[in-house]
Amino acid sequence: MRMMYGPTMIVVLPFILLMLYSQYKVKSTFNEYLSVPAEISKTGAQVAREILDREGLGQIDVASTEGELSDHYDPREKTVKLSSDVYQGSSLAAISVAAHETGHALQHAGEYAPLKVRHSLFPAANFGSQAGPFLALFGFLFRAEFLILLGIIFFAGAVLFQVATLPVEFNASSRALSLLKKQNYLSSKEMKGAKKVLRAAALTYVASTLVALGHLLRLILMYVIANDR
C-alpha cells in the first residue's frame, strides 16, 4: 500500500499542479471576459442557433443546462447544451464558448474522423479509467502480476481516449474562431479575447491528458520496481 503513495508520486505531481493551474486559468479567463459585452449584443444561444441554421443544421437544438462551465454538445440528443451564463449572456466569453460547442455539432454532422475515433474509445476508456487503477492496486497488494498488467492495459485505454480528445477540442475551437470571424460576430479586437478564452479551455484538456499519462507512467514504473525486488 505504501508503494501507491511512495516516491513514484513525483512522476504525477507536476502534472497535477499543471491541472490545478489550468482550472484556475480557465475560470479566471472565463470570468474576465464574462464581464466584457460583445458589440453585437446577441446571446450565446442566439449565436449558436444562427451558426447552426447557416450551416444547414436546423435539426440540432440549443438548450440551457445547469452548472458552471458545463457547456457541451450531446450527440445522442443532437443538442448544444449551454450553461446559463453562456445561454443568456452576450459577453465575449458566452459567444466564444457557444461557438465552440457548435463546432462539435459541426464535427458530428460532418463525421469528423477524430470525433468518431473518440466516440469509439469511450466505452473502453470509461471502464478502464475506473477499473484499471483498482486492478493494478489489487495486483500490487496480492503480488498478482497478471492483475497489474491488466490494470495497466485498461488504464492505457483511458489515456488513449484523453489523447484522442485533444484534436477534437482544438478543431472545435478552430472552427469556432473561423465562424465568428467569417460571420462577423466579433471584431478583430474582440477576436483576441475569444482566442484567450478558448486557449485557456484547451489548456485543461492538455493538462488532463498529461495527468492521465503521468498516472500510467507511474503504474509502469511501480511494476518495474516491484519486479526488480
Secondary structure, DSSP 8 states (H G I E B T S, - for coil): -GGGGSTTHHHHHHHHHHHHHHHHHHHHHHHHHHTSB-TT---HHHHHHHHHHHTT-TTSEEEEESSSS--EEETTTTEEEEEHHHHH--BHHHHHHHHHHHHHHHHHHTT-HHHHHHHHHHHHHHHHHHHHHHHHHHHHHHT-HHHHHHHHHHHHHHHHHHHHHHHHHHHHHHHHHHHHHHTTSS-HHHHHHHHHHHHHHHHHHHHHHHHHHHHHHHHHHHHHHHHH-
